Amino acid sequence: MYECPHVLFSDEQQLIDHIQWEHCPSVQLVDTVTGLAPKEQTEVKACWSSEALYIRFECTDHYVKSDYTKRDDPLYEQDVIEVFIDLAGDGKQYIELEVSPHNVVFDAKITGAQGKSHIVVDTAWDIEGLYTAVKPFEHSQQPGNIYLLKLPTAALGKTARAGDAWRINFYRIDQDESGQRQFQAWSPTGEVNYHKPNLFGTLLFR
């Protein structure tokens, strides 16, 4: 379970400047198949206000593979961070959000996942008011990027309140210089398949 603290942000610039992120608990992503530590480190933090859910990924990255330029391109075929959110918690429909190292966005509604042999991906749906930013590490001996996401809860269709719990998972796909791909998750799925809503973790608003 991730205990997501309530904070106040007046604008996106405060989000970029890491205001209050030091007060948010962090989680480390692991190999989604084995649960072991990955080659490239990924730290995730989250917090919320009355209007939005904020998420921060900090990713070391010695080699970037990211060629896509258009919204809803298949970003999952290259380097990307991902957030899956099941608001109802029943695995029947959930949100998939991805951001590339060049701040290209993929967002979609997924249906028919739990107990089904196939899924339906609706990329025509966009998260209204979504804000994302990607910037390189500063003052670090390791190369990498910080990803910042602001998800307006009204656009997700469910207002967040203290005590609420959402099913959620954080993911990352990373390709090294040799072409080998690494699949990371907060809550491991046991296979190279992120569409396992029954294995999502829980985000608790506090």
Backbone as CSV, one residue per row, in Angstrom:
resi,resn,N_x,N_y,N_z,CA_x,CA_y,CA_z,C_x,C_y,C_z
1,MET,0.839,-1.197,0.000,0.000,0.000,0.000,0.878,1.254,0.000
2,TYR,0.466,2.249,-0.778,1.152,3.539,-0.784,0.251,4.553,-0.097
3,GLU,0.722,5.133,1.011,-0.031,6.154,1.727,0.293,7.508,1.113
4,CYS,-0.673,8.030,0.378,-0.483,9.225,-0.451,-0.874,10.468,0.344
5,PRO,0.081,11.345,0.658,-0.227,12.504,1.497,-0.954,13.615,0.750
6,HIS,-1.745,14.368,1.502,-2.438,15.534,0.964,-1.505,16.742,1.037
7,VAL,-1.405,17.483,-0.075,-0.539,18.667,-0.141,-1.263,19.774,-0.886
8,LEU,-0.644,20.946,-0.892,-1.186,22.082,-1.616,-0.175,22.553,-2.647
9,PHE,-0.587,22.596,-3.919,0.219,23.170,-4.985,-0.576,24.311,-5.586
10,SER,0.041,25.462,-5.732,-0.680,26.587,-6.319,-0.594,26.591,-7.843
11,ASP,0.444,25.981,-8.402,0.581,25.948,-9.850,1.593,24.874,-10.243
12,GLU,1.688,24.626,-11.551,2.585,23.590,-12.036,4.046,23.916,-11.780
13,GLN,4.396,25.203,-11.704,5.789,25.570,-11.480,6.263,25.059,-10.132
14,GLN,5.408,25.100,-9.125,5.779,24.539,-7.835,6.025,23.045,-7.960
15,LEU,5.216,22.367,-8.773,5.405,20.941,-8.992,6.779,20.682,-9.605
16,ILE,7.155,21.456,-10.604,8.445,21.298,-11.263,9.588,21.544,-10.291
17,ASP,9.395,22.473,-9.396,10.451,22.829,-8.454,10.500,21.921,-7.225
18,HIS,9.748,20.835,-7.239,9.793,19.819,-6.168,9.270,20.305,-4.825
19,ILE,8.432,21.309,-4.836,7.914,21.785,-3.564,7.174,20.647,-2.846
20,GLN,7.589,20.363,-1.619,6.976,19.382,-0.728,7.187,17.920,-1.137
21,TRP,7.910,17.654,-2.202,8.156,16.248,-2.566,8.966,15.533,-1.496
22,GLU,9.782,16.283,-0.763,10.595,15.637,0.266,9.736,15.065,1.396
23,HIS,8.473,15.471,1.471,7.578,14.966,2.507,6.764,13.757,2.027
24,CYS,6.954,13.350,0.786,6.188,12.233,0.227,6.985,10.934,0.336
25,PRO,6.350,9.849,0.757,7.062,8.568,0.789,7.444,8.130,-0.620
26,SER,8.497,7.335,-0.720,8.955,6.875,-2.026,8.897,5.358,-2.100
27,VAL,8.742,4.852,-3.314,8.809,3.415,-3.582,9.790,3.190,-4.721
28,GLN,10.447,2.041,-4.709,11.383,1.667,-5.759,10.739,0.604,-6.655
29,LEU,10.835,0.798,-7.954,10.339,-0.218,-8.866,11.320,-1.379,-8.942
30,VAL,10.782,-2.583,-9.210,11.583,-3.800,-9.303,11.279,-4.493,-10.626
31,ASP,12.059,-5.492,-10.949,11.795,-6.285,-12.152,10.413,-6.922,-12.024
32,THR,9.563,-6.717,-13.017,8.182,-7.155,-12.896,8.027,-8.676,-12.918
33,VAL,9.017,-9.389,-13.426,8.949,-10.845,-13.458,9.527,-11.456,-12.189
34,THR,10.721,-11.007,-11.806,11.448,-11.640,-10.700,11.289,-10.923,-9.364
35,GLY,10.934,-9.642,-9.402,10.864,-8.857,-8.176,12.219,-8.381,-7.683
36,LEU,13.270,-8.623,-8.471,14.616,-8.228,-8.077,14.909,-6.780,-8.470
37,ALA,15.999,-6.244,-7.926,16.390,-4.882,-8.249,16.751,-4.776,-9.726
38,PRO,16.288,-3.744,-10.423,16.588,-3.583,-11.852,17.952,-2.933,-12.064
39,LYS,18.401,-2.960,-13.316,19.675,-2.350,-13.672,19.625,-0.840,-13.499
40,GLU,18.552,-0.229,-13.968,18.359,1.211,-13.828,17.358,1.466,-12.704
41,GLN,17.686,2.362,-11.794,16.843,2.624,-10.633,15.682,3.538,-10.986
42,THR,14.518,3.252,-10.400,13.333,4.090,-10.586,12.666,4.310,-9.237
43,GLU,12.543,5.570,-8.845,11.869,5.943,-7.604,10.590,6.690,-7.940
44,VAL,9.503,6.341,-7.256,8.215,6.980,-7.510,7.669,7.572,-6.218
45,LYS,7.123,8.786,-6.327,6.436,9.448,-5.220,5.094,9.961,-5.727
46,ALA,4.143,10.105,-4.811,2.836,10.641,-5.179,2.268,11.464,-4.034
47,CYS,1.378,12.388,-4.388,0.651,13.179,-3.406,-0.612,13.678,-4.095
48,TRP,-1.485,14.312,-3.324,-2.745,14.746,-3.923,-3.243,16.030,-3.286
49,SER,-4.066,16.744,-4.050,-4.776,17.914,-3.565,-6.258,17.680,-3.826
50,SER,-7.066,18.680,-3.537,-8.502,18.527,-3.771,-8.834,18.436,-5.252
51,GLU,-7.874,18.810,-6.105,-8.151,18.859,-7.541,-7.385,17.842,-8.367
52,ALA,-6.294,17.292,-7.848,-5.451,16.467,-8.714,-4.632,15.455,-7.932
53,LEU,-4.193,14.438,-8.655,-3.204,13.473,-8.179,-1.885,13.826,-8.847
54,TYR,-0.826,13.939,-8.046,0.496,14.299,-8.558,1.426,13.100,-8.400
55,ILE,2.198,12.812,-9.436,3.110,11.668,-9.413,4.474,12.104,-9.938
56,ARG,5.510,11.616,-9.287,6.881,11.958,-9.678,7.698,10.680,-9.836
57,PHE,8.265,10.472,-11.019,9.199,9.383,-11.286,10.609,9.971,-11.354
58,GLU,11.558,9.345,-10.702,12.966,9.706,-10.836,13.698,8.479,-11.376
59,CYS,14.209,8.576,-12.598,14.744,7.413,-13.313,16.198,7.628,-13.720
60,THR,17.103,6.808,-13.212,18.441,6.808,-13.796,18.344,6.194,-15.183
61,ASP,19.120,6.718,-16.113,19.004,6.238,-17.487,20.296,6.543,-18.238
62,HIS,21.093,5.503,-18.466,22.372,5.679,-19.145,22.245,5.623,-20.667
63,TYR,21.071,5.198,-21.149,20.857,5.136,-22.599,19.370,5.342,-22.847
64,VAL,19.017,6.289,-23.701,17.618,6.607,-23.967,17.230,6.158,-25.372
65,LYS,16.161,5.384,-25.466,15.586,4.991,-26.743,14.169,5.554,-26.794
66,SER,13.980,6.616,-27.578,12.682,7.291,-27.609,12.552,8.064,-28.910
67,ASP,11.850,7.472,-29.878,11.728,8.071,-31.206,10.338,8.618,-31.512
68,TYR,9.349,8.261,-30.716,7.975,8.655,-31.031,7.740,10.135,-30.726
69,THR,6.853,10.756,-31.516,6.637,12.199,-31.401,5.170,12.592,-31.254
70,LYS,4.241,11.667,-31.490,2.820,12.013,-31.506,2.089,11.383,-30.328
71,ARG,1.083,12.107,-29.842,0.262,11.578,-28.753,-0.366,10.254,-29.164
72,ASP,-0.356,9.317,-28.245,-0.926,7.979,-28.407,-0.160,7.109,-29.391
73,ASP,1.061,7.526,-29.780,1.953,6.593,-30.462,2.243,5.423,-29.517
74,PRO,2.674,4.278,-30.029,2.940,3.114,-29.168,4.214,3.292,-28.343
75,LEU,4.150,4.181,-27.375,5.326,4.515,-26.569,5.884,3.307,-25.844
76,TYR,5.028,2.340,-25.534,5.425,1.132,-24.795,6.419,0.268,-25.560
77,GLU,6.678,0.595,-26.821,7.665,-0.159,-27.591,9.085,0.343,-27.346
78,GLN,9.208,1.477,-26.623,10.518,2.051,-26.321,10.551,2.484,-24.853
79,ASP,11.466,3.366,-24.487,11.570,3.824,-23.102,10.315,4.596,-22.716
80,VAL,9.794,4.317,-21.521,8.561,4.970,-21.100,8.324,4.718,-19.617
81,ILE,7.633,5.653,-18.956,7.095,5.374,-17.625,5.581,5.262,-17.772
82,GLU,4.959,4.483,-16.892,3.538,4.206,-17.036,2.838,4.212,-15.678
83,VAL,1.580,4.653,-15.697,0.713,4.590,-14.528,-0.602,3.958,-14.956
84,PHE,-1.019,2.915,-14.255,-2.308,2.276,-14.500,-3.170,2.514,-13.267
85,ILE,-4.418,2.971,-13.448,-5.308,3.270,-12.335,-6.662,2.602,-12.567
86,ASP,-7.057,1.765,-11.619,-8.367,1.105,-11.640,-9.226,1.770,-10.575
87,LEU,-10.059,2.716,-10.985,-10.833,3.509,-10.036,-11.897,2.672,-9.321
88,ALA,-12.531,1.768,-10.034,-13.579,0.943,-9.431,-12.997,-0.215,-8.625
89,GLY,-11.775,-0.632,-8.984,-11.131,-1.709,-8.258,-11.615,-3.092,-8.608
90,ASP,-12.363,-3.224,-9.719,-12.890,-4.531,-10.092,-12.179,-5.143,-11.291
91,GLY,-11.186,-4.440,-11.851,-10.416,-4.980,-12.963,-11.119,-4.945,-14.303
92,LYS,-12.328,-4.389,-14.378,-13.076,-4.395,-15.634,-12.684,-3.234,-16.553
93,GLN,-12.299,-2.117,-15.953,-11.867,-0.969,-16.747,-10.844,-0.182,-15.936
94,TYR,-9.801,0.288,-16.608,-8.806,1.092,-15.924,-8.154,2.055,-16.903
95,ILE,-7.393,2.979,-16.352,-6.723,4.018,-17.128,-5.260,3.649,-17.326
96,GLU,-4.769,3.828,-18.523,-3.350,3.639,-18.812,-2.771,4.979,-19.256
97,LEU,-1.739,5.421,-18.564,-1.071,6.674,-18.883,0.414,6.421,-19.019
98,GLU,1.006,6.897,-20.110,2.434,6.725,-20.359,3.047,8.071,-20.741
99,VAL,4.311,8.259,-20.367,5.059,9.450,-20.752,6.448,9.013,-21.192
100,SER,6.887,9.501,-22.345,8.197,9.150,-22.882,9.256,10.116,-22.356
101,PRO,10.534,9.798,-22.536,11.601,10.728,-22.114,11.538,12.083,-22.791
102,HIS,10.822,12.170,-23.923,10.670,13.448,-24.624,9.301,14.081,-24.356
103,ASN,8.648,13.610,-23.295,7.371,14.166,-22.846,6.249,13.976,-23.860
104,VAL,6.276,12.882,-24.582,5.156,12.493,-25.424,4.223,11.634,-24.573
105,VAL,2.918,11.823,-24.738,1.930,11.185,-23.869,1.121,10.132,-24.621
106,PHE,0.860,9.034,-23.935,-0.114,8.025,-24.372,-1.114,7.887,-23.230
107,ASP,-2.404,8.112,-23.514,-3.421,7.877,-22.487,-4.607,7.167,-23.116
108,ALA,-5.157,6.226,-22.383,-6.228,5.398,-22.930,-7.046,4.788,-21.806
109,LYS,-8.281,4.406,-22.148,-9.100,3.596,-21.260,-9.030,2.150,-21.724
110,ILE,-8.790,1.245,-20.790,-8.675,-0.174,-21.092,-9.895,-0.891,-20.528
111,THR,-10.544,-1.727,-21.329,-11.696,-2.496,-20.866,-11.510,-3.969,-21.207
112,GLY,-12.226,-4.800,-20.474,-12.222,-6.235,-20.737,-10.967,-6.936,-20.306
113,ALA,-10.301,-6.441,-19.270,-9.008,-7.011,-18.885,-9.150,-8.199,-17.943
114,GLN,-9.877,-8.028,-16.842,-9.932,-9.054,-15.816,-10.678,-10.290,-16.307
115,GLY,-9.973,-11.405,-16.401,-10.595,-12.660,-16.789,-10.922,-12.772,-18.265
116,LYS,-10.408,-11.854,-19.071,-10.678,-11.870,-20.501,-9.411,-12.266,-21.266
117,SER,-9.611,-12.810,-22.474,-8.476,-13.221,-23.287,-7.908,-12.064,-24.099
118,HIS,-8.630,-10.957,-24.159,-8.141,-9.796,-24.896,-8.653,-8.535,-24.224
119,ILE,-8.055,-7.407,-24.587,-8.469,-6.127,-24.037,-8.830,-5.179,-25.168
120,VAL,-9.610,-4.157,-24.832,-9.968,-3.105,-25.776,-9.305,-1.822,-25.304
121,VAL,-8.537,-1.180,-26.177,-7.784,0.020,-25.837,-8.411,1.223,-26.544
122,ASP,-8.948,2.155,-25.769,-9.598,3.335,-26.325,-8.645,4.530,-26.227
123,THR,-7.886,4.774,-27.279,-6.952,5.901,-27.294,-7.621,7.209,-27.698
124,ALA,-8.887,7.155,-28.119,-9.605,8.384,-28.453,-9.891,9.203,-27.197
125,TRP,-9.898,8.534,-26.041,-10.119,9.215,-24.770,-8.835,9.881,-24.306
126,ASP,-8.930,11.154,-23.912,-7.791,11.892,-23.384,-8.113,12.395,-21.984
127,ILE,-7.093,12.500,-21.138,-7.265,13.048,-19.798,-7.271,14.576,-19.924
128,GLU,-8.423,15.170,-19.781,-8.551,16.620,-19.923,-7.802,17.328,-18.799
129,GLY,-6.958,18.284,-19.175,-6.214,19.035,-18.183,-4.957,18.351,-17.688
130,LEU,-4.598,17.234,-18.294,-3.379,16.516,-17.908,-2.160,17.411,-18.113
131,TYR,-1.265,17.410,-17.124,-0.010,18.162,-17.239,1.148,17.206,-16.989
132,THR,2.128,17.220,-17.888,3.322,16.397,-17.720,4.557,17.218,-18.051
133,ALA,5.662,16.859,-17.426,6.939,17.506,-17.711,8.053,16.504,-17.487
134,VAL,9.101,16.615,-18.271,10.273,15.746,-18.127,11.506,16.634,-18.145
135,LYS,12.376,16.451,-17.174,13.607,17.237,-17.155,14.759,16.356,-16.692
136,PRO,15.965,16.612,-17.175,17.122,15.790,-16.800,17.561,16.049,-15.372
137,PHE,18.253,15.069,-14.805,18.842,15.233,-13.483,19.762,16.453,-13.485
138,GLU,19.822,17.110,-12.349,20.788,18.184,-12.144,21.653,17.838,-10.933
139,HIS,22.925,18.214,-10.993,23.850,18.014,-9.874,23.890,16.545,-9.436
140,SER,23.942,15.649,-10.409,23.998,14.221,-10.111,25.093,13.571,-10.941
141,GLN,25.752,12.575,-10.349,26.769,11.830,-11.085,26.143,10.807,-12.023
142,GLN,24.846,10.547,-11.846,24.131,9.587,-12.683,23.277,10.324,-13.704
143,PRO,23.252,9.883,-14.959,22.325,10.473,-15.920,20.911,9.955,-15.675
144,GLY,19.945,10.762,-16.018,18.566,10.326,-15.836,17.578,11.450,-15.987
145,ASN,16.292,11.123,-15.797,15.206,12.079,-15.970,14.250,12.048,-14.792
146,ILE,13.634,13.190,-14.545,12.537,13.301,-13.596,11.260,13.555,-14.395
147,TYR,10.248,12.724,-14.151,8.945,12.846,-14.808,7.946,13.362,-13.784
148,LEU,7.200,14.393,-14.155,6.221,14.996,-13.261,4.845,14.975,-13.926
149,LEU,3.863,14.473,-13.204,2.527,14.302,-13.757,1.490,14.921,-12.836
150,LYS,0.561,15.634,-13.421,-0.593,16.165,-12.701,-1.850,15.637,-13.379
151,LEU,-2.617,14.809,-12.664,-3.828,14.208,-13.203,-5.032,14.823,-12.512
152,PRO,-5.789,15.707,-13.182,-6.992,16.272,-12.568,-7.994,15.158,-12.262
153,THR,-8.402,15.061,-11.017,-9.273,13.947,-10.629,-10.645,14.047,-11.287
154,ALA,-11.109,15.257,-11.572,-12.405,15.406,-12.236,-12.388,14.756,-13.617
155,ALA,-11.236,14.862,-14.309,-11.110,14.261,-15.635,-11.075,12.750,-15.563
156,LEU,-10.639,12.212,-14.426,-10.621,10.767,-14.244,-12.003,10.230,-13.901
157,GLY,-12.899,11.121,-13.486,-14.266,10.710,-13.201,-14.522,10.336,-11.764
158,LYS,-13.578,10.665,-10.859,-13.771,10.312,-9.460,-12.997,11.279,-8.580
159,THR,-13.693,11.983,-7.721,-13.050,12.932,-6.826,-12.355,12.200,-5.690
160,ALA,-11.135,12.610,-5.384,-10.381,11.980,-4.300,-10.751,12.615,-2.961
161,ARG,-10.896,11.771,-1.953,-11.151,12.221,-0.591,-10.276,11.421,0.363
162,ALA,-9.923,12.030,1.486,-9.123,11.336,2.491,-9.822,10.044,2.899
163,GLY,-9.062,8.966,2.917,-9.611,7.661,3.254,-9.967,6.817,2.046
164,ASP,-10.078,7.446,0.866,-10.349,6.684,-0.352,-9.143,5.836,-0.728
165,ALA,-9.393,4.745,-1.424,-8.320,3.868,-1.895,-8.549,3.533,-3.359
166,TRP,-7.514,3.735,-4.179,-7.561,3.385,-5.593,-6.565,2.265,-5.861
167,ARG,-6.922,1.353,-6.761,-5.973,0.350,-7.220,-5.083,0.990,-8.293
168,ILE,-3.761,0.797,-8.153,-2.828,1.506,-9.023,-1.546,0.693,-9.185
169,ASN,-0.872,0.891,-10.299,0.469,0.330,-10.451,1.330,1.318,-11.225
170,PHE,2.595,1.338,-10.864,3.591,2.174,-11.525,4.541,1.263,-12.287
171,TYR,4.854,1.631,-13.515,5.689,0.797,-14.368,6.763,1.629,-15.066
172,ARG,7.749,0.915,-15.569,8.743,1.536,-16.440,9.271,0.494,-17.412
173,ILE,9.445,0.893,-18.661,10.120,0.070,-19.665,11.384,0.807,-20.068
174,ASP,12.518,0.103,-20.060,13.794,0.731,-20.372,14.614,-0.184,-21.276
175,GLN,15.163,0.379,-22.340,16.011,-0.379,-23.269,17.449,0.077,-23.135
176,ASP,18.363,-0.891,-23.042,19.771,-0.505,-22.943,20.405,-0.435,-24.324
177,GLU,21.682,-0.104,-24.365,22.366,0.132,-25.640,22.462,-1.123,-26.492
178,SER,22.410,-2.291,-25.870,22.485,-3.554,-26.610,21.137,-3.963,-27.192
179,GLY,20.066,-3.231,-26.832,18.726,-3.559,-27.309,17.911,-4.379,-26.327
180,GLN,18.504,-4.762,-25.215,17.779,-5.542,-24.213,16.801,-4.641,-23.466
181,ARG,15.572,-5.123,-23.294,14.541,-4.341,-22.632,14.317,-4.850,-21.211
182,GLN,14.095,-3.908,-20.315,13.842,-4.236,-18.918,12.466,-3.707,-18.531
183,PHE,11.704,-4.550,-17.834,10.331,-4.210,-17.466,10.237,-4.120,-15.945
184,GLN,9.891,-2.936,-15.460,9.853,-2.683,-14.029,8.412,-2.428,-13.565
185,ALA,8.172,-2.693,-12.282,6.849,-2.460,-11.706,6.975,-2.177,-10.220
186,TRP,5.994,-1.461,-9.689,5.894,-1.313,-8.239,5.366,-2.606,-7.630
187,SER,4.250,-3.079,-8.165,3.686,-4.361,-7.756,3.937,-5.353,-8.888
188,PRO,4.922,-6.259,-8.737,5.304,-7.150,-9.839,4.136,-8.004,-10.332
189,THR,4.115,-8.254,-11.641,3.049,-9.055,-12.243,3.457,-10.503,-12.475
190,GLY,4.765,-10.813,-12.324,5.232,-12.182,-12.511,5.467,-12.562,-13.955
191,GLU,5.212,-11.645,-14.875,5.433,-11.889,-16.296,5.558,-10.549,-17.008
192,VAL,5.995,-10.585,-18.262,6.101,-9.348,-19.039,4.709,-9.017,-19.568
193,ASN,3.878,-8.570,-18.663,2.496,-8.202,-18.967,2.010,-7.265,-17.855
194,TYR,1.802,-6.022,-18.199,1.364,-5.040,-17.203,-0.146,-5.047,-17.004
195,HIS,-0.869,-5.680,-17.914,-2.330,-5.653,-17.855,-2.849,-6.759,-16.935
196,LYS,-2.503,-6.628,-15.653,-2.904,-7.579,-14.616,-3.504,-6.786,-13.456
197,PRO,-4.722,-6.241,-13.629,-5.294,-5.371,-12.604,-5.490,-6.047,-11.252
198,ASN,-5.603,-7.367,-11.238,-5.731,-8.067,-9.964,-4.458,-7.997,-9.137
199,LEU,-3.339,-7.576,-9.763,-2.060,-7.479,-9.066,-1.644,-6.023,-8.819
200,PHE,-2.526,-5.083,-9.137,-2.222,-3.682,-8.843,-2.068,-3.513,-7.330
201,GLY,-1.281,-2.511,-6.928,-1.188,-2.146,-5.536,-2.327,-1.203,-5.153
202,THR,-2.292,-0.718,-3.925,-3.333,0.182,-3.423,-2.732,1.536,-3.060
203,LEU,-3.344,2.606,-3.550,-2.977,3.967,-3.190,-4.042,4.478,-2.226
204,LEU,-3.631,4.807,-1.003,-4.550,5.295,0.021,-4.363,6.786,0.212
205,PHE,-5.413,7.561,0.028,-5.378,8.999,0.212,-5.480,9.305,1.713
206,ARG,-4.494,10.011,2.232,-4.534,10.325,3.670,-4.324,11.828,3.924
